[in-house]
Amino acid sequence: MRVAPLFELLARRSATDEQISAALYESRVDTSGKTPSVETLFHAYLLSLPGVEFVGHTHATAVNTILCSSRQNSLRHAGSSRMRLFVAE
């Protein structure tokens, strides 16, 4: 990601949704790619902290397996009107 547009955005006291979208769009390295997610702003913030040189971003494989499945809705509702996926639900 190109961090300059994001650092400029983070330096503001406030920003509109349009300004945030524009900064995310400008931060793309691959200009033919999609606009990065709003998590990109958090990554930029972390990179602005002293001593931080990279941000490692991962997702739990088991959670992605369920949430990215083409069957996620049927898995979620199997056997009841609302099946719990996680203990804290």
C-alpha positions, 0 to 999 in steps of 0.5 A, a space after each residue: 500500500 502507498 502510505 502517504 495518502 493515508 498518513 495525510 488522512 490520519 493527520 486531519 482532525 476529521 474526514 468525510 466518508 468521501 475523503 476516506 474513500 479517496 485516500 484508500 483508493 489512492 493508497 492502492 499499489 495496483 491501480 487496477 485493483 479494488 479499493 482497500 478495506 477500511 482496515 487499511 487505515 488501522 494498518 497505516 496508523 500502526 505504521 505511523 507508530 515509532 518502531 513499527 516497520 511492518 504490520 502482519 495481518 492474519 485471519 483464523 483459517 477455521 473462521 474463514 472456512 466458515 465465513 467464506 464458504 458458499 454454504 455459510 448461510 445454510 451452515 449458520 441456520 442448520 437445524 434451528 432458526 439461529 445456530 450458534 457458531 461461537 461460544 460467546 454468541 
